[in-house]
Amino acid sequence: MSDTRTAFFYGTLMAPPVLHRVIWGTPTPPTPAHASLLHIQPAILHAHQRRQVRHADYPAVLPSSPSSSVRGTLVTGLTDGDLWRLDIFEGDAYKRRKVRVRPLLQNPSQKHSQEEEGGEGGMGDLSLKEEDNIEGEEVDAETYIWVSPASELEDEEWDFAEFVRSKMKRWVGYEAAEADEGFQGRQSVIGEALWG
């Protein structure tokens, strides 16, 4: 597939059920063929910072000092249609931009350990310290950069584990099914947020 696209995700879309819901309308791939289209692996984006969006379940990423970095997922195999749906999902607060990211490599024992613990594919071992990351060669990708006022952001980092534990169900479960096929909660898509 030569005309596929590559993206770096750093927030809710790191969870494959959320990504699948946005691009396919269901939290799981509709067919085995769909499942084989995407390759998801952990990656790191340098010279950027991730911050919590005020009163929201999701984060923002902004360019930052060279010493800052954001861990996320690198997804290959996306189509132009997938990116169109992702653009709608992200709304006007973000702009899709080209970035250079480094895939995070894992040795076989780390990968085996993660699978035994039921790790979610593509996110890698989130318990690893940043200094233990093994970075691969830089690759081109696209990501969604925050373009709304910085005053809409909290000072603290967004917590992916907390999102999965206490909020993801709203994004992929029954409540999400009642919303607009994966575009739930985004003011730019449905006019008002479903939660406060």
C-alpha positions in Angstrom: 0.0 0.0 0.0 2.0 2.9 -1.3 -0.5 5.7 -0.6 -0.9 5.0 3.1 -0.3 7.7 5.7 1.6 7.7 9.1 0.5 9.6 12.2 1.7 10.1 15.7 -1.0 10.0 18.5 -0.4 11.2 22.0 -3.8 11.2 23.7 -7.0 9.3 23.6 -6.1 7.9 20.1 -3.3 5.9 21.7 -6.0 3.5 22.8 -6.7 1.3 19.8 -10.5 1.0 20.6 -10.7 4.9 20.4 -8.7 5.0 17.2 -10.8 2.2 15.6 -14.1 3.9 16.7 -13.0 7.1 15.0 -11.8 5.6 11.7 -14.2 2.6 11.4 -17.1 3.4 13.7 -16.5 0.4 16.0 -14.1 -0.1 18.9 -12.7 -3.3 17.2 -11.7 -3.7 13.6 -14.8 -4.8 11.6 -12.9 -7.6 9.8 -9.6 -9.3 10.0 -8.6 -7.4 6.8 -9.2 -4.1 8.6 -7.1 -5.4 11.5 -4.2 -6.1 9.2 -4.2 -2.6 7.7 -2.7 -0.7 10.7 0.6 -1.1 12.4 0.9 0.5 15.8 4.1 0.9 17.8 5.3 3.1 20.6 7.2 6.3 19.6 8.5 9.5 21.0 8.2 13.1 19.7 11.0 15.4 20.9 10.9 19.2 21.4 7.2 19.1 22.3 5.1 18.9 25.5 1.8 17.3 26.3 -0.7 19.2 28.6 -4.2 18.5 29.9 -6.9 20.4 28.1 -9.0 22.3 30.8 -12.3 20.6 31.6 -11.7 17.8 29.0 -10.7 14.1 28.9 -8.0 14.7 26.3 -4.6 16.5 26.0 -2.9 18.9 23.7 0.6 18.9 22.3 2.7 22.1 21.8 6.2 22.7 20.5 8.5 23.2 23.4 12.1 23.2 24.5 14.5 20.6 22.9 14.7 18.8 26.3 10.9 18.0 26.3 9.4 14.9 24.8 6.1 13.2 24.4 5.6 9.5 24.3 2.8 8.1 22.1 2.0 5.8 19.3 3.2 5.7 15.7 0.5 4.4 13.4 1.2 3.4 9.8 -1.4 2.2 7.2 -3.9 5.0 7.6 -5.8 6.1 4.5 -6.7 9.6 3.3 -10.3 8.8 4.4 -9.0 7.9 7.9 -7.2 11.2 8.2 -10.3 13.0 7.0 -12.3 11.4 9.9 -9.5 12.2 12.3 -9.4 15.8 11.2 -13.2 16.1 12.0 -12.6 14.3 15.3 -9.8 16.7 16.4 -11.8 19.8 15.4 -10.6 23.4 15.1 -8.5 23.4 18.3 -5.8 21.3 16.5 -4.0 21.5 13.2 -2.4 18.4 11.5 1.3 19.1 11.1 4.3 17.2 9.8 6.7 16.1 12.5 9.7 13.8 12.9 9.3 11.0 15.5 11.4 8.2 16.7 9.9 4.7 17.1 10.7 3.1 20.5 12.3 -0.3 20.2 11.9 -3.0 22.7 14.0 -6.0 23.3 12.2 -9.4 23.1 12.0 -9.9 26.8 10.2 -6.5 27.3 7.7 -7.4 24.5 7.1 -10.9 26.0 6.6 -9.4 29.4 4.1 -6.8 28.1 2.0 -9.5 26.3 1.9 -11.6 29.5 0.6 -8.7 31.4 -2.1 -8.0 28.8 -0.5 -4.9 27.4 -2.4 -3.0 24.8 -0.8 -3.4 21.4 1.3 -0.5 20.2 1.8 1.5 23.4 4.8 -0.5 24.5 5.8 -0.9 28.1 4.4 2.3 29.7 6.2 1.4 33.0 9.6 2.0 31.4 11.4 5.2 32.6 12.1 7.7 29.8 15.9 7.1 30.1 15.3 3.3 29.4 13.7 4.0 26.0 15.6 2.7 23.0 15.0 5.1 20.1 15.0 4.0 16.5 15.7 6.2 13.4 13.6 9.3 12.9 10.6 8.9 10.6 8.1 11.4 9.1 4.6 11.4 10.5 1.7 13.8 11.0 0.3 14.8 14.4 -2.3 17.2 15.8 -0.8 20.3 17.3 -2.8 22.5 19.6 -3.6 25.9 18.0 -6.2 27.3 20.4 -5.2 29.7 23.2 -2.8 28.2 25.7 -5.1 29.6 28.4 -7.3 26.6 27.7 -4.6 24.2 29.0 -3.7 23.1 32.5 -0.1 23.2 33.6 0.1 19.5 34.3 0.7 16.6 32.0 -2.3 14.5 30.8 -2.4 11.0 32.3 -3.1 8.2 29.8 -3.5 5.5 32.5 -6.1 7.6 34.3 -8.0 8.1 31.0 -8.0 4.3 30.3 -9.0 3.5 33.9 -11.8 6.0 34.4 -12.9 7.7 31.2 -12.3 5.5 28.1 -15.5 3.6 28.6 -17.4 6.7 27.7 -15.4 7.0 24.5 -15.9 3.4 23.3 -18.8 1.9 25.3 -22.5 2.4 25.3 -22.4 6.1 25.9 -20.1 6.5 22.8 -22.5 4.4 20.7 -25.3 6.9 21.5 -23.1 9.7 20.2 -22.0 10.6 16.7 -20.1 7.4 15.7 -16.8 8.1 17.4 -16.9 11.9 17.4 -18.4 12.2 20.9 -17.7 15.1 23.1 -16.1 17.4 20.4 -17.7 20.7 20.3 -16.6 21.3 16.7 -18.6 18.2 15.6 -21.8 18.0 17.6 -22.2 21.5 18.9 -21.7 20.8 22.6 -19.7 18.5 24.8 -21.4 15.5 26.3 -19.7 16.0 29.6 -18.5 18.9 31.7 
